[in-house]
Each structure stands twice: as structure tokens, then as C-alpha cells.
Amino acid sequence: MSAYYISEQPVIERANSMKIMRDIDVILGDCGLEKVTDTFEVYPDRENRYTLYKIKKMRAVVHACKKFSGETIFIQYPTALGDKFIFPHYIKSIAKKNNVVFILRDLPGLKFKSSLVSKIDRRVLKSGYKIISHNQIMTNYLVRQFRIPAHKIINLNIFDYLTSNVSVDERHKSKEVVYAGDLDINRRLIEKYKNAKIDAKLNLYGPSSSEATLDSDNTKYCGIFPSDLVNLKLKGSFGLVWEGVSLDNCEGIYGEYTKYNNPHKASLYIISRLPIITSKCAAISKFVEGNKIGFSVKSLEEIPEKINSLTQEDYQQMITNITLIANRVSTGKYLGEIVKKIINQA
């Protein structure tokens, strides 16, 4: 029996989701899997000609899979192939004769609180032989809400972030905190942080339509850099994983989603050797605290006091712990080991 994967590669990276997609594709190839068809080129735009290309490519994948029977086929979910309304039909024909393994990049219905999309997610994922979930909290959701048997689900725990440029700069404890991501999405959060005059400086990285207004006494806009190099540009002592609209808890669409997902920026901070600060209600806090690579707080206003309470020895131990994980994350070990285990057991 052979193992295959549907190869999807972004042509242009405009978001972390594109970086995740590319890295997963590379890791599957490195594990020795064969492509079902030629790589599907993913474009960030949504032009009509691209929609037709997606549907055409999905049909080509289904046609190529007709010769398979009892094979293991890995698919990223959500996929850029086809269309969210017709993909469930296409995937059913593939899963009927083969062991389909879904690698969850996201759970769109949960992320955007859409009951319609959640029904599509459920229909697709229930057809899987195995599902690689973000973490145990997301797995519990899949078991409870989608009625997917727990034995079908494997926890990834942290996303890989492939790079040959792992940061080696020496880090020292300070009250400078990196905040990377889509700054427009988190504009309200940044404004509240500024107005609260929290005594820990946020160094902001990422796209913004209003860069000039981001600077203040405790915030500084530092620019936007390619995903393969940004870890070398991050200046600070900690990395902040916090989404939503509140200083105190996980509120708003994106804030609520952090209760379930593994934000990719956590992986970016890990390869940057930046101990992580996150919310106690965020799912990633269990990984952070369990591996002693940072700390969690109930409110962003707790950050200065928490940093002050850490000794230099405490901080350096976090750096040591995070360096060990960075070596695995940067080389694709987390997903790669799971993929090989599934192949051997299929």
C-alpha cells in the first residue's frame, strides 16, 4: 500500500494560513508521500477564472483517485480545491474506497460562527479515516459536536514552521513584547492597550492600513516582513498570542476561536526563541505552560507585574525550553512524526 497527498502550494503568501499550507505540503512530500496530481497552485485572489480553475483541478483529483483502492490519502482542510458546497460531494467518492486523512488548518464553521459552514465541516470530516486536530480542546469539540469517534483523531499540539533561519540572537528579559499578525483585524485591541497605558511596550509587526497611528508611548510599529525571514526581525523578550477585542478575556470572533485553535504566530515566536504570553482561556496556554515556554494571564494589564516577578534564571530556562521545541518546529517534526505513524498503521 502506498500513501498519497493532494498537493496545494500558495503562489503568493499574504497570510499565515498561506505559510501553513505551504509547510504542510512540503512536510508531506518530505515524508515520502506521492502526489495524487501535479501541485494545485493556490492564489489569494477570488477571480472567476480562478474559481473555474479550482473546480477543474478538483475534478482532476477525483479522476486520478479512481485508480486507487485502499490507499491512504492526506488532504489539508479547508482545501482551496473546488468549492465549499461541492467539495463534500467530491471527497465522498474518494473516501468511499480509500483512507482519507484530514489535516486541519482551520475549522471554518467554528471560527466564523456559521452553522451552515459547520454542517459542511461535519459532513466532510466524518468521511475521514483519521483527522489531525490542533489540540485536545478542538478534538473534544469534534467528538461532542460532530460525533466523530475519538480514536479517529490525533492531536498535533503545535504547528510546524519550516525555516533554515532559526533565530540565534541572545535574548534577555525586558518589558518589550512582540505582537505579530494582521494589525487591522486587531485594531481595537491595540487601541485599548494604548489607552490603558500598560507598562510593557508592544512591538507591532504585520500588515496595517494605518501604520502612522500605531505608535505611542507603549506601542511601536516595526514593519512587515516575509514569513521566511520575519523571525529574524522580531525585537523583544516575549511574544504575545492574543486575539479579539478585550484586554481581559477571549472576546470577539477571533478571540473566541483562540479557545480552540493553535495560532500559527505561536510557532513563529517559538522559532524566534521568544517565550510566549497568552490568555488563560486560550487553548494554546496548555502547551505553553505544560512545556514551560512562557506564561498565561487573565488580562493584558497583568503583563508588567508578571514579567517583573520572573528572575533572569526563570527567563533563561524558558529560552532553553523553547530552543528544544524550536528545533522540532523548524524541521517539521510535529506533523512529520504523526504522518509516518498513520502510514505505518494503515
C-alpha positions as CSV (number, residue, x, y, z in Angstrom):
1,M,0.0,0.0,0.0
2,S,1.2,3.5,-0.9
3,A,0.4,6.9,0.6
4,Y,-0.5,9.9,-1.3
5,Y,-1.4,13.6,-0.8
6,I,-3.2,16.3,-2.6
7,S,-0.5,18.9,-3.1
8,E,-1.5,22.6,-2.6
9,Q,1.0,25.4,-2.7
10,P,0.3,29.1,-2.5
11,V,1.6,31.2,-5.4
12,I,1.7,34.3,-3.2
13,E,1.9,34.4,0.6
14,R,-0.3,37.1,2.1
15,A,-1.2,35.5,5.4
16,N,-0.1,32.9,7.9
17,S,-2.7,30.5,6.5
18,M,-0.7,30.5,3.3
19,K,2.6,29.7,5.2
20,I,0.9,26.8,7.0
21,M,-0.5,25.5,3.7
22,R,3.0,25.5,2.1
23,D,4.7,24.0,5.1
24,I,2.2,21.1,5.3
25,D,2.7,20.4,1.6
26,V,6.5,20.3,2.0
27,I,6.3,18.1,5.0
28,L,4.0,15.6,3.3
29,G,6.5,15.4,0.4
30,D,9.4,15.0,2.7
31,C,7.6,12.1,4.4
32,G,7.8,10.2,1.1
33,L,4.2,10.6,0.0
34,E,3.3,10.7,-3.7
35,K,1.3,13.5,-5.2
36,V,-2.2,12.5,-6.5
37,T,-1.8,15.0,-9.3
38,D,0.5,17.9,-10.1
39,T,0.6,20.6,-7.4
40,F,-2.5,22.8,-7.3
41,E,-1.4,26.4,-7.4
42,V,-3.4,28.5,-4.8
43,Y,-4.0,32.2,-5.5
44,P,-5.1,34.6,-2.8
45,D,-7.5,36.4,-5.1
46,R,-11.0,35.2,-5.9
47,E,-11.4,36.0,-9.6
48,N,-13.9,34.0,-11.6
49,R,-11.2,32.4,-13.7
50,Y,-9.6,31.1,-10.6
51,T,-12.9,29.6,-9.3
52,L,-13.2,27.6,-12.6
53,Y,-9.6,26.5,-12.2
54,K,-10.3,25.2,-8.7
55,I,-13.3,23.2,-9.8
56,K,-11.4,21.8,-12.8
57,K,-8.5,20.8,-10.6
58,M,-10.8,19.1,-8.1
59,R,-12.3,17.0,-10.9
60,A,-8.8,16.1,-12.0
61,V,-8.0,14.9,-8.4
62,V,-11.2,12.8,-8.3
63,H,-10.4,11.3,-11.7
64,A,-6.8,10.5,-10.6
65,C,-8.1,8.8,-7.5
66,K,-10.4,6.4,-9.4
67,K,-7.5,4.0,-9.8
68,F,-6.9,3.9,-6.0
69,S,-8.4,1.4,-3.7
70,G,-7.5,1.1,0.0
71,E,-4.8,3.8,-0.2
72,T,-4.1,6.4,2.4
73,I,-4.6,10.0,1.0
74,F,-3.8,13.1,3.0
75,I,-5.8,16.3,2.4
76,Q,-5.5,19.7,4.0
77,Y,-8.7,21.1,5.4
78,P,-10.1,23.5,4.5
79,T,-8.9,22.9,1.0
80,A,-8.6,25.6,-1.7
81,L,-9.9,23.0,-4.3
82,G,-13.3,23.1,-5.8
83,D,-15.9,24.9,-3.8
84,K,-17.1,24.5,-0.2
85,F,-20.5,23.4,-1.4
86,I,-19.4,20.8,-3.9
87,F,-16.2,19.6,-2.2
88,P,-18.1,17.3,0.2
89,H,-19.6,15.5,-2.8
90,Y,-16.2,15.1,-4.5
91,I,-14.5,13.9,-1.3
92,K,-17.2,11.3,-0.6
93,S,-16.3,9.5,-3.8
94,I,-12.6,9.4,-2.8
95,A,-13.2,8.4,0.8
96,K,-15.6,5.6,-0.2
97,K,-12.7,3.4,-1.4
98,N,-9.7,4.9,0.4
99,N,-8.4,6.1,3.8
100,V,-8.6,9.8,3.7
101,V,-6.7,11.7,6.4
102,F,-7.6,15.3,7.0
103,I,-5.0,17.8,8.3
104,L,-7.0,20.6,10.0
105,R,-5.5,24.0,9.3
106,D,-8.7,25.6,10.5
107,L,-12.3,24.8,11.4
108,P,-14.2,27.5,9.4
109,G,-17.6,26.9,10.8
110,L,-16.4,27.3,14.4
111,K,-14.0,30.2,13.5
112,F,-16.7,32.3,11.9
113,K,-19.7,31.0,13.9
114,S,-21.5,29.8,10.9
115,S,-24.0,27.0,11.3
116,L,-24.1,26.4,7.5
117,V,-20.4,26.1,7.2
118,S,-20.3,23.9,10.4
119,K,-22.6,21.5,8.6
120,I,-20.2,21.3,5.7
121,D,-17.3,20.8,8.0
122,R,-19.1,18.0,9.8
123,R,-20.1,16.3,6.5
124,V,-16.6,16.4,5.2
125,L,-14.7,15.4,8.4
126,K,-17.0,12.5,9.2
127,S,-15.9,10.8,6.0
128,G,-12.3,10.8,7.2
129,Y,-10.3,7.7,8.2
130,K,-8.2,10.0,10.5
131,I,-8.2,13.6,11.5
132,I,-5.1,15.6,12.7
133,S,-6.6,18.1,15.1
134,H,-5.0,21.2,16.6
135,N,-5.2,20.1,20.2
136,Q,-7.3,18.2,22.7
137,I,-9.8,21.0,23.2
138,M,-10.5,21.1,19.4
139,T,-10.7,17.3,19.5
140,N,-13.3,17.4,22.3
141,Y,-15.3,19.8,20.1
142,L,-15.2,17.4,17.1
143,V,-16.3,14.5,19.3
144,R,-19.0,16.4,21.0
145,Q,-20.4,18.5,18.1
146,F,-19.6,16.3,15.1
147,R,-20.0,12.9,16.7
148,I,-16.6,11.8,15.3
149,P,-15.1,8.9,17.3
150,A,-12.2,10.0,19.4
151,H,-10.0,7.1,18.1
152,K,-10.1,8.7,14.7
153,I,-8.5,12.0,15.9
154,I,-4.8,12.7,16.6
155,N,-3.6,15.9,18.3
156,L,-0.9,17.9,16.6
157,N,-0.4,20.2,19.6
158,I,1.7,22.8,17.7
159,F,2.0,23.7,14.1
160,D,5.4,23.4,12.4
161,Y,7.0,26.5,11.0
162,L,9.6,25.4,8.4
163,T,12.7,27.6,8.2
164,S,16.5,27.2,8.0
165,N,16.8,30.6,9.7
166,V,16.1,29.8,13.3
167,S,16.9,32.8,15.5
168,V,20.1,32.5,17.4
169,D,20.3,36.0,18.9
170,E,20.7,36.0,22.7
171,R,17.5,37.1,24.5
172,H,17.3,38.9,27.8
173,K,14.3,39.7,29.9
174,S,12.7,43.1,29.4
175,K,9.2,44.5,29.2
176,E,9.3,44.6,25.4
177,V,6.7,42.3,23.9
178,V,6.3,41.3,20.2
179,Y,2.9,41.3,18.7
180,A,2.7,39.9,15.1
181,G,-0.3,39.4,12.9
182,D,-3.0,41.3,10.9
183,L,-2.9,44.6,12.8
184,D,-6.1,45.8,11.2
185,I,-8.1,42.9,12.5
186,N,-6.8,43.6,16.0
187,R,-7.0,47.4,15.7
188,R,-9.5,47.7,18.6
189,L,-7.3,45.6,20.9
190,I,-4.2,47.7,20.1
191,E,-6.1,50.9,20.8
192,K,-7.3,49.6,24.2
193,Y,-3.8,48.6,25.0
194,K,-2.6,52.1,24.2
195,N,-5.3,53.8,26.2
196,A,-4.7,51.6,29.2
197,K,-1.1,52.8,29.3
198,I,0.1,49.3,30.1
199,D,3.8,49.4,31.2
200,A,5.1,46.9,28.6
201,K,6.0,48.0,25.1
202,L,4.3,46.3,22.2
203,N,6.5,46.0,19.1
204,L,4.0,45.5,16.3
205,Y,4.7,43.5,13.1
206,G,2.4,42.9,10.2
207,P,0.1,44.5,7.6
208,S,-1.8,47.7,8.6
209,S,-3.6,50.3,6.6
210,S,-2.9,53.0,9.2
211,E,0.7,52.5,10.3
212,A,1.2,56.1,11.4
213,T,-1.4,55.8,14.1
214,L,0.1,52.7,15.7
215,D,3.0,54.4,17.5
216,S,2.5,55.6,21.1
217,D,4.3,55.5,24.5
218,N,3.8,51.8,24.8
219,T,3.4,50.7,21.1
220,K,5.7,50.8,18.1
221,Y,5.1,49.8,14.5
222,C,8.1,47.8,13.3
223,G,7.1,46.8,9.8
224,I,6.1,43.8,7.7
225,F,8.5,41.1,6.6
226,P,8.4,37.8,4.5
227,S,7.3,34.8,6.5
228,D,10.6,33.1,6.0
229,L,12.6,36.0,7.4
230,V,10.3,37.7,9.9
231,N,11.6,35.6,12.9
232,L,15.0,37.2,12.4
233,K,13.4,40.7,12.7
234,L,11.4,40.4,15.9
235,K,12.8,42.6,18.6
236,G,11.7,42.0,22.2
237,S,11.7,39.5,25.0
238,F,8.3,37.8,24.7
239,G,5.8,37.1,22.0
240,L,2.1,37.8,22.6
241,V,-0.6,35.4,21.4
242,W,-3.9,37.3,22.0
243,E,-6.8,37.9,19.6
244,G,-10.2,39.7,19.9
245,V,-11.4,43.0,21.2
246,S,-10.8,42.8,25.0
247,L,-7.9,43.3,27.3
248,D,-9.3,40.8,29.8
249,N,-10.5,37.7,28.0
250,C,-11.2,36.0,24.7
251,E,-14.0,38.1,23.2
252,G,-15.0,38.7,19.6
253,I,-15.0,36.2,16.7
254,Y,-11.2,35.8,16.7
255,G,-10.9,35.8,20.4
256,E,-13.5,33.1,20.9
257,Y,-11.7,31.0,18.3
258,T,-8.5,31.0,20.4
259,K,-10.3,28.9,22.9
260,Y,-10.0,26.0,20.4
261,N,-7.2,26.6,17.9
262,N,-3.4,26.7,17.8
263,P,-2.5,30.2,16.4
264,H,0.4,29.9,13.9
265,K,2.0,33.0,15.5
266,A,2.8,30.8,18.5
267,S,5.0,28.7,16.2
268,L,6.6,31.9,14.8
269,Y,7.5,33.0,18.4
270,I,8.9,29.6,19.1
271,I,11.4,29.6,16.2
272,S,12.2,33.2,17.2
273,R,13.1,31.9,20.7
274,L,10.5,34.3,22.3
275,P,8.8,33.0,25.4
276,I,5.0,33.2,24.8
277,I,2.4,35.3,26.7
278,T,-1.2,34.3,26.1
279,S,-4.6,34.3,27.7
280,K,-5.6,31.7,30.3
281,C,-8.7,31.0,28.3
282,A,-6.7,30.2,25.1
283,A,-6.2,26.6,24.1
284,I,-2.5,27.2,23.4
285,S,-2.0,28.1,27.0
286,K,-1.9,24.4,27.9
287,F,1.0,23.8,25.5
288,V,2.8,27.0,26.7
289,E,2.5,26.2,30.4
290,G,3.0,22.5,30.0
291,N,6.3,23.0,28.3
292,K,7.3,25.9,30.4
293,I,7.9,28.2,27.5
294,G,6.0,31.3,28.7
295,F,3.1,32.2,30.9
296,S,-0.6,33.0,30.7
297,V,-2.6,35.9,32.2
298,K,-6.3,36.8,32.7
299,S,-5.7,40.3,31.5
300,L,-3.1,42.1,29.4
301,E,-2.8,44.5,32.3
302,E,-1.1,41.8,34.3
303,I,1.9,41.5,31.9
304,P,4.2,44.1,33.5
305,E,3.9,42.6,37.0
306,K,4.2,39.1,35.7
307,I,7.4,40.0,33.8
308,N,8.8,41.7,36.9
309,S,8.2,38.6,39.0
310,L,10.4,36.5,36.7
311,T,14.0,36.2,37.6
312,Q,16.7,36.2,34.9
313,E,17.2,32.5,35.7
314,D,13.4,31.8,35.1
315,Y,13.6,33.6,31.8
316,Q,16.7,31.8,30.6
317,Q,15.1,28.5,31.5
318,M,12.2,29.4,29.2
319,I,14.7,30.2,26.4
320,T,16.3,26.8,26.9
321,N,13.0,25.0,26.8
322,I,11.8,26.9,23.8
323,T,15.0,26.3,21.9
324,L,14.4,22.5,22.1
325,I,10.9,22.9,20.7
326,A,12.1,25.3,18.0
327,N,14.5,22.7,16.6
328,R,11.5,20.4,16.1
329,V,9.1,23.0,14.8
330,S,11.5,24.4,12.3
331,T,12.2,21.0,10.7
332,G,8.6,19.7,10.6
333,K,8.9,17.0,13.3
334,Y,5.5,17.5,14.9
335,L,3.4,16.8,11.7
336,G,6.0,14.5,10.2
337,E,6.0,12.0,13.0
338,I,2.2,11.8,13.0
339,V,2.1,11.3,9.3
340,K,4.6,8.4,9.4
341,K,2.7,6.8,12.3
342,I,-0.6,6.9,10.4
343,I,1.0,5.4,7.3
344,N,2.6,2.6,9.3
345,Q,-0.7,1.8,11.0
346,A,-3.0,2.0,7.9
